[in-house]
């Protein structure tokens, strides 16, 4: 990825919007990294739950909440970044982000 490319401004772009120009190798590497992170996250999640279940004085419910949040975050990040249509995903992300910020 080259940051110093000279590009003519497109009328479809807003002021300050970044136009990322990834090549195929970068997209494949990104997918591989996300797949590895989801797999390692699942392995870590199972390990944490098994260790917590063996310790008698630990509540398992908060650990399950953490583990579910961790794996969900990794899976959603992988799904978002592996999308073939980044512009559509950005539009959905902006809409969801606006809903979470402004409550509806």
N, C-alpha and C positions, 0 to 999 in steps of 0.2 A: 504494500500500500504506500503510495507516495503522497505526502501531504502538500508538496509544493507544486502541484500541477496548476497550470493556468487554465481556467475554465471561464467561458463566457457565462454571464448570469442568465439563467433561464427564467422566463417570465412566470413559470409555475412555482418557483422557489420563493420563499419568504425571506425577508431580511434577516441575516444571522443564521439561516438554516445551513447545515453542513451536508454536502453531497458526498457521501462515502462511495468510493469506487474500489470495491474488493475484487480481486481476481479469484479464479476458481480454486487455486491452492489455498488461499487464505480462508475461503468458505469451508473447504474440506477440513482444514486444520481446526477451525472453530468448532465444527461438528464433532470431531474426534475428542477435543478437549471437553466439550459438554457431555458427551457419552461417557467418558472416563469419570467425570465428576459425579454423574448420576449413579454409576456403578459403585464408586467408592463411597458415596453418600449412603447408599442402601446397605453396603457392607458395614459401615460404621454405625448405622441406625440399628441394625440387627444386633451388633456387638454390644451397643449401649443397653438395649432392652434386655438381652440375655444376662449381662453382668448385673443390671439393676434388679432383675427378678431373683437372682441368687442371693442378694444381700437382703437380710430380713428386715432391717429397719428403714428401708427406703420405699417411699411411695412410688408406684410405677406410673400412675396417671399423669403427673407433670412431665415425666420423661417421655411418655407417649406423645403428649402435646408438642414437646420440643422436636421429637423425631419426625412427627408428621409434618410440622412446619418446615423443617430442614429439607426433607425429601420433596415436599411440594415446591419449595423455592427453587431447588435445583432442577426439577422437572419442568417447571414453568419457564425458567431461564433458558433451558435447552430448547423447549418448544418455540419460544419467541425468537431466539437467535438462529434456529434452523429453518425458519419460514422462508419460502422462496419469494414471497411478495413482502418485502420489508416495508414498503410504503403503506400497505393495507394494515400490517401489524402495528406500525407507528400510529396510524389513525385510531385503531382500536385501543392502543395503549393510552393515547391522549384522552380519549373519551372515558376510559376506566379511571385514569388518574384524576380527571376532573370530577368524576363522581365521588371518588374517595376524599378528595380535598374539600369539596363544597357540599358534601352530604346529599347529593341528589341532583 
